[in-house]
Structure formats: C-alpha cells, structure tokens
Amino acid sequence: GKRLRPESLSVTFAGYDIADMARQPLGKLHTLFASYADGTDKELARLSKGHLEKAIVAQRIAEDLCGRLQVLLDLGLGYLTLERSTPTLSPGELQRLRLATQVRSNLFGVVYVLDEPSAGLHPADTEALLRALDRLKASGNSIFVVEHELEVIRHADWIVDVGPGAGEGGGQVLYSGPSEGLKKVAESKTRIFLFDDEPLSVGRRREPAGWLKLKGVSRNNLKNLDAEIPLGVLTSVTGISGSGKSTLISQVLVELVAEGLGHDLPPEEEEGDPLQRENAPRTQGRISGLEPLRRLVRVDQKPIGRTPRSNLATYTGLFDSVRKLFAATKSARARKYDAGYFSFNTGKGRCPNCEGEGFVMVELLFLPSVYSPCPVCSGTRYAAKTLEVRYRDKNIAEVLAMTVDEALAFFEEEATAHRILNVLNEVGLGYLRLGQPATELSGGEAQRIKLATELHRLSRGNTLYVLDEPTTGLHPSDVTRLVRQLERLVDAGNTVVVVEHDMQVVGVSDWVIDIGPGAGDEGGNIVVAGTPETVAASKRSKTAPYIRNTLNGTHSK
Ligand SMILES: [Zn+2]
C-alpha cells in the first residue's frame, strides 16, 4: 500500500522511507527534523565533515520544514498525518489548515474573512487559533471573524454586534467599535454574556441512576480503554481536538448500545471510496448495564431530508395537525377535501404542473439546467382550488410562509400545533419559515429540529440521547436555552451525553469525562471523570482551567 517502486522506497531519512514518513503525525515529524534544523544532529555533523555543502542544504530544508510544521502544531493539528486525505478532515480542521498556509505566506494588506473558526475547538486550541490570527494581523492584514465564542470576541480589537433578535427581529447594527463600548448598548444580547463575571449559577447536581460500563474498548487511538457513563444525568465529554472523545461517544458508545438494544443503525453517510469504507476501523469492546435503557437517539447534524419536499413542518409532524385544521374548515368539508388533500407531496390538492415542487426545471442546451418558480402556482405548490380554502383567513401556502414565531401566535388556540411550535421556539429556531426546504437548513439547524421533535414527544424516559457538539453555531443566549431543553430530557428520566467544548454546557453538567490528555497517540485515555468541580481541580486535564474559569466567573484574558 505504499504506492511507490522498491527503488524509491530504498531511500530513507532517519530510517523512514517517504511512505513511512507520510504516516507519522505532524508532531512527531517536527521532533524528527528539529535536531537537523538546529544543527545538533550527529548524522548531520558526520555529513558536514565530508560534504559541507550537503549538510548546509539538509539543514536549510529541515529549518523550512520545522517552520511549516510549527504553524500547524500551533493551530492544534499536530495529530494529523501527512497522508491524511482532505475529504476526511472536519470543516474546522480544513479551515485551520488553510489558515496555516496563509500564516506562512508572508502576504500583507489582505482581508481575511472567517466564519466561526473556533467551531469544534477545545478552548486550548482556540488560544492557538488566536495566536495564528495575531500573527496574520501583525504582518499587516485585516481579519473579519463571524463568531459566537466569547474568548474570540474578547480578543477582538473591534466588535460589530448585529441584532437584536433573529430573522425579522434582527438585521440592525447595534454597535460598532472597541469592545468596552458594547457595555452601554442595552439591547445587545451579546453584552450580557461578554461582560458577565458572575460565578456560574449551578442547580443541584443530579445523582446517577446507574452506570453503563464499557470494557476493553479499542478503536482509532483508544487502546483497551475502560469507561463508565452515568445514567439518568447530563454528561459532557471533553478533550482537545483529536483526543478520541468523538470516537468514544459518537462511534463506540453508539455502536455498542445500538447492538445491545438490537437497534439497526442507519448506514453511515456514503463517503469516499467504497473499498476504503470496507477497511473502516471496527469497534472492539463490551458493554454492560444496558438494562434500564429502551431506546438510543443520536441527535446529529445530518440533514433532515435530501429534497426540498421535506421541511421543518413535515419533519416535526406539525404539518399533520395543520392539514387537519384546514380539512376541518367549513369550506373544506363542503368540498370533501380531507387532510391528505392539503399535502404538497402526494395529495390531489397540489399543483398539477410542478407536482407540488413549487418550481420547474428548465433544461438548456449545453448549459446546466435552471430552476424557476412554477408559472401555474407561482411557487405556492398548490392548485388554485386548494388555496381557496382558508383557515382564519390564511390559505395553506401562506401558513407555510410564516416563521415559527408568527405561527406560534397564529395557532395559539390549537394545542398540538402550539406545543410543537413552542419547542421549536425554545431551541432557538423561531426565525425559520415552516416551509423552508430541508436543503436550505444548516447542520446546526437540522440538529435542533431533531432535538425539538424529541422534546415535543417527550414522556418516554429510558432513552439515551447522544449529541455531538450541539452548540456549534449558537449564540451564548441560545446555548442557555439549549441547556434548559437538555435538562428537560434528563428530568423526564432520560440520559443525555454530549461531546462538547462549550464551557457553559460543561459547567452545568452533572458529570464530566475528560479524554486526553493530548491528541492522537498522546490521547485516548480518561484523564479525569466526576462532577465539574472534580474535573476543574485536576492537574493533568487541559480542560480543567477553563471549567474553573467558568465556574468562578473569571476569564482567561
Ligand atoms: Zn406549480
């Protein structure tokens, strides 16, 4: 599998051929080249006796390599290998990789625009990111960052706060200036969190109702690991990027629990080469203590649907009750339109021209096809007859065009619809339109729609919920609301396990498991597990100082 001829592989450096070298983590390569770069290596000294010019060349190359590697290490990417293919990188890793090439480019006068560069980063990695941004700034560049992470916002020289609310309730520049000035802007929601130095208010920590015991787990950098996960409480799993926390929770725990409960896991996303997928690592390990669990739910960021035919109303079940309301109106009953008639996916009431798509494809010769609004229904998806039926003066297309918040007021008297809309509002999605196609939703929005769907069906208990970084893309005020929703799941007798970097979530958890201490080969162990206070007191945990700051209301700056 080395791709090269034996002749090429016979050339080695420090005992490695080029393929072996490509399989080493960047951190290890840096150590390898360092002694050549600073001229202290014995091999280099021997070379310089016979061929001084060769020794100088080797040292120059090593210096350059070390410089390039150092930037990648600074950005917390030391666990990656050179041969790691870019499609398997997370968006955050890819963004930092691109940033690294810029830091080395020595360009100046460039404007860099970054969208949430801290997404998926442990606070320790965020500090490294800020150092890289500082270097870009110091070389004479301008950096614009869209960001929710408070440490990044505090680091900025200039803040632009947009709001005050979302969607219709936002869209205004509330403040633009040095960060201190934001203190005086009363309507800013960011202000409340940015200048908050109160100790975190923590309710009573819940006691575990039982334990899931994982034994002898091996996968990626986890080597024969034992872990215990408490039931009936909110648990945060922390660790720097590449520590193995996602492997332990989103892969190992999910697979073992699903197997134990006899659930079929939906197949993983079709990614990469089918042959490579065959060789995907298998989980080794055993699990016990599953008896109290009935159900496993992964609340992930995968799309809620792949076509514009699914949207938040159809996914949450809201559209079922809306269609029933329309079918119950006098004019619908007079025409014998049932609830199915008001579906744009199957019913007779949909527009016959576009079959409820709302748009038609126009094929162009030699050019990519274009989509344009359906000329018959003007994009409403319904036949004119269907739109004549009105519920409280709105037709069904007008209802689909409402935002969650507008619909919340509109359906105030309809218990079922109101309950679903209320949880959607509580998870911070009040600004979405009911008919917004699934294909237009971000991963974070899809995840919160799934969470809302679970919440409004709440009452089951005995379910294990696994969430991987649910706060990605959330403003601190939305994080507070999200935590409240997770606590509702726990209070109803369920178990919630989140893989999380956000200290607001970690600080209010009942239990914290810190994986690490480092990334890759230096990670994969449980550094400390316990209440947030216990983990905060750990000397070895890289997460501890940040939990401490959050619990005490102090900031690292
Ligand atoms: Zn149409």
Boltz pocket constraint, residues with backbone or C-beta under 6 A from the ligand:
constraints:
  - pocket:
      binder: B
      contacts: [[A, 351], [A, 352], [A, 353], [A, 354], [A, 355], [A, 356], [A, 357], [A, 358], [A, 359], [A, 374], [A, 375], [A, 376], [A, 377], [A, 378], [A, 379], [A, 380], [A, 381], [A, 382]]
      max_distance: 6.0
